[in-house]
Amino acid sequence: MSQEMEVAREEELQDGDRKSIVIDDDIPALLIKAGGSYYCIEDVCTHDGQPLTDGPVEDCEIECPRHGAKFDLKSGKATCMPATEPVRTFEVTTRDGAVFVAY
């Protein structure tokens, strides 16, 4: 059974914003609001293990600032080399103005 945790209030993030969070005490992740929807991905590029934190987000993809690998925010799928493995994604829900991530 999965657990969930509150990670933000809806008013904290405007479209295009992101917030660094830690899931289950040891998983670095990014909460991203793009196109009016919330997404949560593990904040580690599967190509070289570096953070995706400052990577540009465009068309529901995040680009690794180090080598240019891209990942789909919805599925985590690697969409551009040099990454070939997906990043982990987490389900995001909102209730009563709060943003929750399931893990």
C-alpha atoms as one frame of an Amber mdcrd trajectory, in Angstrom:
protein
   0.000   0.000   0.000   1.360   3.390  -0.897   1.695   6.314   1.461   1.310
   9.976   0.716   2.711  13.152   2.121   1.756  16.796   1.829   4.532  18.625
  -0.027   3.104  22.074  -0.784   0.123  24.381  -0.769  -1.389  25.088  -4.184
  -0.748  28.833  -3.844   3.017  28.192  -3.470   3.574  27.292  -7.120   2.638
  29.252 -10.208   2.804  27.678 -13.651   6.462  27.009 -14.478   7.553  26.877
 -10.822   9.271  23.976  -9.109   9.993  22.990  -5.537  12.710  20.653  -4.270
  11.350  18.100  -1.812  12.511  14.931  -0.075  10.216  11.907  -0.215  10.250
   9.243   2.495  13.265  10.893   4.178  15.796   9.991   1.470  14.514  10.436
  -2.091  15.330  13.833  -3.629  12.468  14.928  -5.859  11.087  17.890  -7.769
   7.497  19.045  -7.627   6.816  20.925 -10.866   3.752  22.829 -12.014   3.549
  22.883 -15.807   0.557  23.567 -18.013  -1.633  23.905 -14.936  -0.827  20.371
 -13.723   1.489  19.131 -10.982   4.195  16.546 -11.610   6.728  14.947  -9.300
   9.918  13.241 -10.457  12.997  11.941  -8.716  15.625  14.686  -8.888  18.383
  12.516 -10.359  19.370  12.228 -14.025  19.582   8.550 -14.949  22.495   9.281
 -17.278  25.016  10.535 -14.728  23.271  10.797 -11.360  23.334  14.593 -11.251
  20.354  16.696 -10.086  17.754  17.904 -12.569  16.868  20.761 -10.198  17.828
  23.687 -12.431  17.001  22.100 -15.778  14.686  23.989 -18.128  11.104  22.744
 -18.446   9.357  22.996 -21.804   6.496  21.062 -23.415   6.094  18.832 -20.338
   9.767  17.772 -20.424  12.683  18.605 -18.164  16.204  18.857 -19.546  19.254
  17.855 -17.545  21.388  20.996 -17.239  24.588  18.962 -17.424  24.404  16.917
 -20.648  21.009  17.754 -22.184  19.142  14.506 -21.546  15.381  15.061 -21.447
  12.621  13.358 -19.487   8.841  13.374 -19.847   7.289  14.800 -16.666   4.210
  12.554 -16.926   5.871   9.185 -17.450   9.521   9.792 -16.536  10.522   8.343
 -19.921  13.896   9.437 -21.300  13.098  11.355 -24.492  16.587  12.504 -25.520
  20.057  10.994 -25.316  22.343  10.537 -23.527  19.800   9.143 -21.031  18.139
   5.844 -21.909  16.510   4.950 -18.581  13.438   6.739 -17.186  13.396   8.803
 -14.011  11.067   7.704 -11.242   7.743   9.541 -11.093   5.321   9.955  -8.214
   1.548  10.412  -8.339   0.414  13.911  -7.365  -3.029  14.826  -6.066  -4.561
  18.001  -4.665  -7.136  18.313  -1.887  -8.379  21.313   0.035  -5.607  23.540
  -1.339  -2.824  21.072  -0.476  -0.550  19.141  -2.863   0.188  15.512  -1.975
   2.695  13.033  -3.414   2.183   9.253  -3.181   5.172   6.986  -2.725
